[in-house]
Amino acid sequence: MYFNELLQVKEIQIFLSFIISLIISITTIPVIINISKLKDLMAEVQLRSSHDEVTPTLGGVAIFASTLISYFIWDNPSEGHDTHLTIAAIIILFFLGIKDDILILSPKKKLIIQIAASLMLITLGNIRISNLYGLFGIYQIPYIFSILFTVFIFISIINSLNLLDGIDGLAGTVGVWTSVVFSYLFYNLGYFAHATLSLALAGSLVGFLRYNWSKKNKIFMGDTGSLIIGFLLSFFSIKFIMINEHFEYNPNMGNNAPLIAITILLLPLFDTLRMFSIRIINGKSPFVGDRNHMHHLLIDTGYSHLVATLILIIYNIIIFTGYYSINYYVNNNNVMLLYLFLNFIIYCFWGNNLSKKIEINKIERIKFNKIDKVKRLQIADRLKPNSDKLIDNQ
């Protein structure tokens, strides 16, 4: 009896959702790896790949299953209505991701299904951004524009997460960081169903990272994983902004809710904005892939996947901590927007310096190879007379 009462405590449910999701993820991924190898469901090595071996790519299946199971074992109250709609939407994205990981879909088809899943949650669950609290001088947003803007937010975050999934551990670590932060915020707001779902996602990702960083039993999350994570993080961000419209969290922070959400998701948003800007400036399509993402630059500079991931996530945490520290004393949208803008400029300079360093290293390697070639020719010339003598003697 006491045990049953203990399980009704919301804090324990939230914590156990993490533990259960973690256990399910860790135990199911080896099975998925074996099936993927047996059925040859592997990611091939491509020109822009950061891996050099074919690797199973259905880690998103474990993320999906463990998150849903650990969330639905609890008797969620009526405030979990929009989380249930979110689950319905990610089921659609789950099948989209599975098909894309196995058969590969065109970007146009993927975009259409992403928009459809977003609209389902926006219209049926009324999950939309209707107020920017004076950011850019904008307050209330008309209904139609609110829907369009929210769809744009969903698509932007989903695809920024997908673009971030370029090295081992990065997208998963960003997912853990953001979902843990949102879980804490939702818990303080009294939105326990949302806190439970957030921490369930975190648990599934921690289990996934155990294998994503493994050398012997490596697995990728694939589009299945990145779509689900991106959609859930979009939902968490928009829901957090909506809640703060009524100043339920902190009256002094409420009008900065959009900026707080941006700061939590800083890394994928900054990286996507930087990449699109560079491609447009260079006269290229912003949707054409390359190896100029920050994580690729760090890898090409010589850092391991783990170190590159830690550098980037620590950067995100530092900017987030700095935001809260400054906002504690200066509660002004324009000041905080300037803070984020300056950090974006620094982020761009950082990437530019890494690019220059990589180019210098390439030039040095070319010079070394040329010198090495000259030396080989000189040695060959010195050996040639001796070889001619041997031929004459024969």
N, C-alpha and C positions, 0 to 999 in steps of 0.2 A: 504493500500500500504506500509506504513511504517512498519507495523507488518510483512508483507511478506519479506521485505528487512532485517528486524531484524533476521528472522529465517534463512537467508542465511549466517549469520555470523558463522564461524566455531566454535568459542569458545562457542557460545550459543548452537549450535547443540550438541557439546560434553557434555556440562553440562546437557542439556535437555535429552540426551540419558540416563544419570544416573537417573534423576527424573522419567522419563516415565517407565524405567525398574523397578525401586523401586515400583512405584504405581501398575504396573501390577502384580508384584510378590506378594505384600501384599494382593491384592484383589483376586487373583486366588488360593492361597494356602488354604484358608478355604474351598473352593469348593473341592479341591483335598483331603483334610483331610476327609470331609464328605463322598465322594465317596469311599475312601480307607476303611473307617470303614464299610460302607454299603456292600461293596463287599469283605470284609475281606482281603484286600491287606495290610497286616501288617508284621512288622519285629518281629519274635519270639525272646523271651529271650533265649540266649545261654550261654554256660559256660564262654566264654571270653567277653560277653556283658557288657557294662558299664551302661545299663539301666535295670530296673526291671519290666517293663510293655510292653505289645505289643504296637507297635507304627507304624503309617503310614510311608511308606518308599518311596513315590513317589515325594518328594520335587524337584527332578531333573527335573520333567516335567515343573514346574513353572520357574525354572532357565533357562531352554532351551527356553521356549516360550517368556518370558520377555526379554531375551537377544536379540533374533532374531528380535522381533517386534520393539524394541527401536532402533535397528541398521538399519533396512531396511526402516524405515519411512523417512530417509534422502536420498537425491540424491547424493550418494557417487561417487567421480570422478574415473578415470581409475586406480589410485593408489590403489583402493580398490579391484583390481582383485584377489589378493591372499587371501584377507579376505573372498571374496565370495567362493573361493575354500575351505577355512577353514570351512565355514558354511556347505558346502556340505559334508565335512568329518564328522563334528559333528552330522549331521543328521543320518549318518550311525551308529555312536556311540550311538546316542539317542535310536534307535531301539534295539541296542545290550543291552543297560542298562535297558530298559523297560522289555525286555524278561528275563534278569538275575534277576531283582528285583521281577518278578512275578513267573517265572518258575525255575530259577537258572540254569546257564550254566556251563559247565566244564571250568576250567582255560585255557585249550588248545584252545578251540573254541574262547574264549574271546581274547586270545593273537593273534590268526590268524587274527581276524577282526580288532584289534588295528593296527597290522602291515599293513593290507590292506588300512586302512584309512590314515595312515601315508604316505605310498608310493604314494597314490593318490595325496596328497598335495605336496610331495617332487618332483615327476616326472612332474606333470602337472603345478605346480606353481613354480617349481625350488626353493623351500624353503629347503635349505640345508646348513650345515656348511662346508665351503670349505677352511677356514683359521683359525688357532688357534693363530696367531700373535706371534709366538715364544714360546707359552706355552708348556712346556715339550720339548722345542727345535723343535717344529713342526710349520711350516708355511703353505704353500699350501698343500691341501690334494687331492690325485687323485680322479677322479670323482666317481668310483665305491665305494671306501672306504668312500668317503664323504656321499654317499647315505646310506651305512650300518651304519656309525657312527650317522647320523641324525635319522635313524630309532631307534637306540639304545637310543638316547636322548629322543625321543618321548615316547617310552615304559617306560623308567626309570621314567620320570616325571609323566606320567599318573598313574603308579602304586604306586609311592611314595605318591601321593595325596590320592589314595585309601587307603593305609595303614595308613595314617594320620587321616582318618575319623573314629576314634575310640571313641571319646567323643563329647558331644554336643558343637557345635560352632567352633571347632578347624579348620577343613578343610575349612569351610565357611569364617572364619576370615583370614586365610592364603590367601584364594582366593581374598578377598577384599584388603588386603595389597599389594599383588603382582600386581593385575590388576590396582590399583590406581597408583603405582610406574611406571609401564610400560606405562600407559596412559600419565603420565607427561613426560616421556622420549620421547614417540612418538610425543607428541605435540611439544616439543622443536625441534624435528627433522623435523617437517613439515609433518608428516605422520598422517593426520587427521582421515582417515578412521580407522586406527589401534587404534588411541586414542579413537575414538568413540566406537569401539567394546570393548575395554578394560574397559571403564567406564560403558558401558551397562552391562557387566558382574558384575562389582562391585555393581551396583544398584540392580540387581536381587539377589545377595548374601546378601546384607543388608536386603532386604525384607524377604529372607529365614531365616536369623538369628533371626528375630523377633519371628518366630514360633519355630525354633530349640531350643531356650532357654526357650520357654514357658512350663509351667507345665500342663496347661489345654488343650492346642491345639498344642501339640508337633508333629513335623514331621521330618523325616530324609531325607537327599538328595538321599540316595541310590546309587547304582552303576551308575544310570543314571546321577546323578549330579556330582559324582567324576570323571567319564569318560570325561564328557564335560569340566569341569573345568581344569582337568589335560591336556587335549588336547589343549585347548586354551592357557594355561600358557606355554606349550611346544612351541607352535607357536610364542607367544610373545617373548620368550627367544631367539629362533633361528632367528627370524626376526630382533631383536635388534642387535644380533651379526653380521648378514649379513649387516645391514645398516652401522655399524661402520667399516666394511671392507674398506669403501671408506672415512673414517674419516669425515663424515658429522656432527657428534655430537660434539666431542671435540678431537682435535688432540692429546692432552696429555693423554686422557683416552681411545682412540680408541684401542690401543693394549692390553688393559685390559678388553675389552668387554666380553669375556667368563667368566672371574672372577666376573665381575659385575653381570652378569645374575645368576651365582651360588650363589652369596651373597644375591640377592633378594629372591631366592628360597631356602635359606639356611636350614630352619627348616625341610621341607620334605626330602631334600637330605641328611642332616646329620643324621636324625632319621633312614632312610632306610639303609644307609651305616653302622651305628652303629649296628642295629639289625642283618643285614646279617653277619657282622663280628663276633658278639657274637655267633650266631648259628653255623657258620662254625668252630670257635674255639672249641665249645662244641661238635663238631662232629655231628651236626644236619643239616637237610636240611634247607637252607636259606628261603625256601618258606613255611615252617611249622609255622603256627601262634602261638603266645603266648601273654602273658600280660607283656612283657618286654619293650614295647615302652615307651618313656619318658612320654607321656600323661597318660598311664596306671599307671606308677610308681608314678606320682604326685597324681593321684586319690587314689591309694592304700595307699599313705602316709597320706591322710586325707583332701586334697584340694578338693574344689568343681570343677565341670566342668568349670564354668566361670573363677574361679581364676587360674586353671591350664592352660586354654587357654590364659589368659592375661599374665601369666608368660612366656609362650613359645613365644608368638608373640612379647612381649617386648624384649626378648632375641634376636630374629631375627633382630629387629629394631636397637638394640644397636650394634650388630656385623656389620650390614650394615652401620650405621653411623660411626663406628670406621674405617671401610674399606675406606670410602670416605675421612675421616680426615687424615688418614695415607697416602693414595694415592695422596693427594693434595701436600704433601711434598716429598714423595718418589715414583716416578712413575716407578716402577720396577716390572715386572711380578713375579720374584722369591721371592722378599720380600713379595708381597701380597699373593702369594701362601703359603708362610711360615706362614703368619698371619692367613689364613684360616685353615691350618693344626693344628696350636697350639690351635685354638679355637675348632676344632673337638676333640682334645685330652681332653681339658677341659670339653667338652660336654659329652664325654665318662666317665670321672671321676665323673662328676655330676650324671649321671645315675647309676654308680656303687655305689656311696654313698647312693642314694635313695634306691637301692636294698638291701643294708646292713641294712638300717634303717627299711625297711619293714620286713626283716627276724628277726631282733631283736624284733620288735613288735609282730610277730607271736610266737616267743619263749616265750615272756612275757605272751601272752594270754594263751598259752598251760600250762605254770606254774601256772597261776591263776586258770585255769580250773581244774588242778590237785589238787591244794590246796582246791578249792571249793568242789571238790568231796570228799576229805578226811574229810573236815568239816561236810559234809552231812552224811557221814558214821558214824562219831563220834556221831553226834546228834541222828542218828538212833539207835546206840548202847545204848545211854543213855535212850532213850525212850522205848527200847525193854522190859526191866524189868517191867516198868509200864504197858505196854500193856499186858504182860503175867499175871500180877496180876488181871487185869480187866477180862481176859478170865477165870482165876481160880475162881473169885468171881461169874461169871455168871454160 
